């Protein structure tokens, strides 16, 4: 691995990192027919999106650090800035002791990058040929490259399929080759952006196990950006919750979950809940902090979940159940649940959930 002797105990540091995207509005033909002497207001035709808003964070060497948030929260933009794919508009980041603005080649030599839905591999080439090709781009000494490729194929449990074309691989197998490619030059830092996106549960677990080993057994620093709450909870030493381009909270999974007390969280599972369940139940539970509906897939036998968080949630169970039954909802279970990172995220941000629910505060 390439370590910077001058680097601190932190492998990754962001300092007021800010990224703004501007989208030019279409002006149409009438814009060219303005009256003589009329001036366009500067910037009036731009739409501005602040993807990262003065992000400050520190990731320790050897840490598996999670970046948790919904789609559009700024996770991918942050990863792209750290990997030097995007240039920040303000602030900077220090990767392995190198500034992403001033020492770009050293930053790139220090990191391996993996994204979900990987399509940068060459599907007409075999797995072995793909890795050999990318090793040549890294200008790795040819003498040790074959052995390195062999070692990585074994690490990914793909030695017996090494000489098959990637077009014959499953999505999960291709993702393993993407991880192997990121490890070719033995970087001390891995940036993983949704590495299990679109994978089935079995393959996702295999990928998560390999991520854990890369951190714990090999000592690599890993930034894992994901919107899968359970994945972050299972793997990460610490987690940053990001929303609307800002870091809302940073701590260990246990401490984050401690923000939502067990007695404050009630979950009602049911079929056919009212479509406006949050607004319908709100007047019945005026002292609770959050009521949220996460819709299930009834065609597959998965019930919807109504969560009541904060205040005297437990006291309102009977009232809530009676009210749902009046709306012809079929109650399957009522639980006083242990808090999850999903509950923490709802409590901190009030964001919409991937399952279709919304929060009411």
N, C-alpha and C positions, 0 to 999 in steps of 0.2 A: 504494500500500500504506500501511497505518496502522502506523507504527513509533513506539514509545515512546522518546523521546529519553533517558530515564533508564535504559533497559534495558542490560544488560551484553553481553559477547561471547556469552553463552549465551541462546538463544531460549527454551529450556525447561529448568527446573530443578525437580526433585522433592526435597522435604526430609522424610524420615521418613514418606512417604506410606503410609497404612495404611487398608484398607477391610475391614470385617468384615460378613458377612451372617449374620443369625440367622433360622432357620426354626422356627416354632412347631410342636411336635408335636401331633397330634390326640389329644385326651384321652378321647374316648369317653364313653359313658353312665355307666360305673362311677366316673368321676372325680367325678360329681355326687352319688355315694352314699357319700362318705367319712363315716367316723364323726365324731360331734360332737367338736369340739376338736382334730382332727387338722389340722395345717397343712402346706401344700405348701412344699417346699423352694424357695427363690427361685432361678429360672433353671433348675430341674431339667427343664423341659419344652422347653428351647431346644436346637436343634442349631446349632453355630457353625462357620462356614467362614471362614477367613482368606484372602481373595482377594488382598490386597496386604499385605506384611509389611515395613513400614519401608523403603520403596523410596527410594534416593537415586541420582539420575542427573543428568547435565548434557548437553545437546545444543547444540552450537555453532550460531551463526547461519549459514545457508547450507549446513548439513550434511544429508545424506540418511542418517538414522539408523534402523537396523533393530531391531525388537523381535521376537526369535525364540523360539518355544516351542510345545509341543504344545497341543492343545485343553484348556482348563481351567487353563492355567498362570497366568493373570492378565492377559493382553494386553488383552482387551476392557475389563476393569474399569479398567485404567490409562488407556486412551484415554477412557473415559467420565468418569473423574475429571478428566482434563486439559481435557476439553471442557465441564466443569461440568454434565454430565448427572447425575452422581453426586457427592454430597458426601462427602469422606473422613472417616473417624472420628478420624483422628489425622494430624498433619503437614499439609503444604500443597504447592502447586506454584506456580512463578512462570512465567507465559507472556508473552513479549514485555515483561517488566518488570512485569506485573500479577499480583497475588495472586488465585488462583482462588476463595478464600473471601471476600475483601473487595472485589474489583473485577471481579465477574462480567461486567457489561456490556462492559467494556474487553477482557476475555479473549475473549468471544464475537466481538467485532469484529475480533480479531486472528487468528482461526482459520477454516479451512475443514475440514469433516468429511465423510469418505466411508467408508461401510461396505460390506462384501461382501453380496451378495444384496439389493441396494438395492430397497426397496419404499416409499419415502417420496415418490416421484414420482407424478404423476397420469397414469395410462395412457390416460385418455379425452381428454387434451389433447395437442396437438402438442408437439414438442420446444421450438419457439420460445415457445409459450404457457406451458409449464412454467417456462422461464427468466424470462420476463417476470413471471410470477406471483411467483416467489421473489424477484426483484429488488424488487418492491413491498413484500414483507415486510421486506427489508433497508432499506426507505425510501431507495432509491437515487434520485437526481435523474432524472426521467423523460426529460429532454432527452438525456442520454448513454446511457440504458439500451439503446435499440434498437441503437446502434452496438456497445455492449459485448456484447450477446447475439449479434450478427452475428459479432463477432470470436471469441467462444468456440466458436460452431458451426463456424467455419472451422478453429480450432485442433484440434477433434476430428474434422475431416474429415467433417462431417455437414451441410454447407451445402445439399447437394442433397436431403436428407431432412428438412429443418428443419420443414416444414409437414405432416408425417405424424404420426399419433397414435402415442404410445409403445407402445400395445398391438400395433402392427404392427412394432415394433423387435425385434431380437434381444437376448438378454441382454447381450451385449457392448456393443451400441449404447446400451442404457439405462444401463449403467455409465459410459459416456463422458459422457452427459448428467448423471449424478450428479456426476462430477468437474467438469464445466462449472458446475454449480450451486454447488459449493463454492468456485469461483474468481470468482463474480460480483462480490463486493465487494472483490476484489483483496487477499486476506489475505496477510500475510507468512509464515504458518505453515499447513501442511497436516497433518492427522491422518488417516492412511489405515489403516483396520482391515480386513484381508483384502480388498483391492480387486479381486483377481483370482479370488476364490472362485467356483468353479463355471463358470469360463470355459474355452473350448477353448484349446489351445496357441497358435494363431495370434492370437486376440484378446488373450490374456494377454500375449503379446509386444508387441502394439501399446500396451496399457495401460502396460506397464513402460517402453517407450520414451518415452511421454508423461510419466511420472513422472520419468524421468531428465532430460528437457528442462526440466521445471518447476523442478527444483533447479539444474541446471548453467547453463542459459541465462537463467533469470529470477531466480535467486538466492533462491528460497524455501527455508525450512527445512521438512523433511519428516520426520515420524515414520511409519515403515512397520511396522505390526504384521502378522506373517505366520507361518504354520507351514510355508511352502514354503522349504526350505533353499536350493535353487538360486536362487530369486528374491532372497533376502537377499544371497547371495554375489555375484550379478551386479550388484546395484544399490547396495548400501550402502557408505558411507564407514567407518562403524563399526557394530558390532552388539552389542546386549545380549542375553544368553541369560537368559530368565526361566523359573523353574520353581517351582511351589508358592508363587507370590506373592513370590518373592525373586529378586533379580538375582544370577545365579551367576557371570557373567563379562561383561566389556565390553572390546572391542578391535576392531581392523581385522580383516576376514576373513582376511587373510594371516597375521597374528599368531595368530589363534585356531587356524587350521589347522596352524600350526607346533607347536602343543602335542601333535599326534599325528605322530610321525616317520614318514617314508615307509617305512622298513624295518620298522616295527612293525605295518603294516597289510596283511593278506592277505585276499583276497576269493575265495570259491569259489562259482561259479554252478552250480546243479543243478536238476533236476526231481525231484519225489517225495522231498523230504528227510524224515527222521523228524520226527514232530510235536514230539518233545522233544529236538530237535537240540542245544540249548544244554546241557541236563543230560547228554545222551549223550556229548558231546565234552569236557565240562569235565575229567573225570579224565585224559583223554589229553593235555591241555595245561595242566598245573597252574601254570605260571609266567606265563601270559598274563593280561592285566587283564580283557579283555571278550571274550565270544563272543556274537554276536547273530544271530538268523535274521530276515530280512525276506522274507516270503512273496510270491512273484510270482503272476501270473495265468496258470496253465498253459493254460487254455482259449484264451487269446489269444497263447500262445507266449512268455510272459514267465517266465523261470526265477526260482526263489527265490535269495536271496543269503545266504551265511553269511560273516560278517565276524569275523576274529580280530585283535584289537588288543592291542598291548603285548607286553612281554617278548621272547622269541625266537619270535615268531609264525611267521616264515619257516621255522624249523627243523621245525615240526610239520606242514607241508603234506602230506608223504607219508603220515603217520599218519592225518591227517584224511580224506584222499581214500580210503584203504583202508577206514577205518571207515564212511564214508558208502556205499561200494559194498556193504559187507556188509549194509547196510540197504536195498539195491536202489535207492539214489539214482542218478540218471543225471547224471554230471558233464559240464558243457558247457565250462567254462573255469576256470582258476586264474590270478589276477593279484596281483602286488604293486602295490597301488593307491596313487595319490596321495590323501591324506586330504581329506575333504569336511567341510562344516559339520555334516552328519549325524553323522559320526564324532566330531567335537568335542563335539556335544551329548550323544551317548551317553557319552563319556568323562567329561564334567563332571557330568551329572545321573543317568545310568543309567536314563533314562526310557523308557517304551514308545514304539515308533515307530508312525507312521500306517499303515505297511504291515502291521502285525500282529505284528511281531517284538518280542521282549523282550530285555533285557540280563541278563547274569549276571556278577556281579563277585565 
